[in-house]
Amino acid sequence: MSLMPQFGFFELMLVAVVILIVVGPNDLPKFMRDAGRLVAKARAMAGEFTAAFDQMAREAEMEELRKEIDELKKHNPITDAKNAIDDTIKPINEELRKEADDLNKAASDAVADTPKGDDEPKASDTETQNEETAKP
């Protein structure tokens, strides 16, 4: 069902005759120009209304897309999996670092406890080695 009235050829001819009688043949060109301008203004207003309505629809759609993107960022399964793996690895990493620190400390303590003169063999040690090698 259309709300716009439908005009056929007969209706248009009737309107043209009535306008010719009411306005008169002398003022008819001016009336047609004014009517054309009125129709142009009406079309321009309808275009502006349509453009404004389309703009509002695009903005609403963009807002929906922004909300959807934010929701996806919050509930990203890859990020959740990475966080779970990081939480699992963290205690193991800390334990390994602690063990490495303990080993480094023990190694530095062992190096610090070694006397500096022990690197050269003593004369009595050399004599004992010679005696053992001389015995067949």
Secondary structure in CASP SS format (residue, H / E / C, confidence):
PFRMAT SS
TARGET T0000
AUTHOR 0000-0000-0000
METHOD secondary structure of the structure
MODEL  1
M C 1.00
S C 1.00
L C 1.00
M C 1.00
P C 1.00
Q C 1.00
F C 1.00
G C 1.00
F H 1.00
F H 1.00
E H 1.00
L H 1.00
M H 1.00
L H 1.00
V H 1.00
A H 1.00
V H 1.00
V H 1.00
I H 1.00
L H 1.00
I H 1.00
V H 1.00
V H 1.00
G C 1.00
P C 1.00
N C 1.00
D C 1.00
L H 1.00
P H 1.00
K H 1.00
F H 1.00
M H 1.00
R H 1.00
D H 1.00
A H 1.00
G H 1.00
R H 1.00
L H 1.00
V H 1.00
A H 1.00
K H 1.00
A H 1.00
R H 1.00
A H 1.00
M H 1.00
A H 1.00
G H 1.00
E H 1.00
F H 1.00
T H 1.00
A H 1.00
A H 1.00
F H 1.00
D H 1.00
Q H 1.00
M H 1.00
A H 1.00
R H 1.00
E H 1.00
A H 1.00
E H 1.00
M H 1.00
E H 1.00
E H 1.00
L H 1.00
R H 1.00
K H 1.00
E H 1.00
I H 1.00
D H 1.00
E H 1.00
L H 1.00
K H 1.00
K H 1.00
H C 1.00
N C 1.00
P H 1.00
I H 1.00
T H 1.00
D H 1.00
A H 1.00
K H 1.00
N H 1.00
A H 1.00
I H 1.00
D H 1.00
D H 1.00
T H 1.00
I H 1.00
K H 1.00
P H 1.00
I H 1.00
N H 1.00
E H 1.00
E H 1.00
L H 1.00
R H 1.00
K H 1.00
E H 1.00
A H 1.00
D H 1.00
D H 1.00
L H 1.00
N H 1.00
K H 1.00
A H 1.00
A H 1.00
S H 1.00
D H 1.00
A H 1.00
V H 1.00
A H 1.00
D H 1.00
T C 1.00
P C 1.00
K H 1.00
G H 1.00
D H 1.00
D H 1.00
E C 1.00
P C 1.00
K C 1.00
A H 1.00
S H 1.00
D H 1.00
T H 1.00
E H 1.00
T H 1.00
Q H 1.00
N H 1.00
E H 1.00
E H 1.00
T H 1.00
A H 1.00
K C 1.00
P C 1.00
END
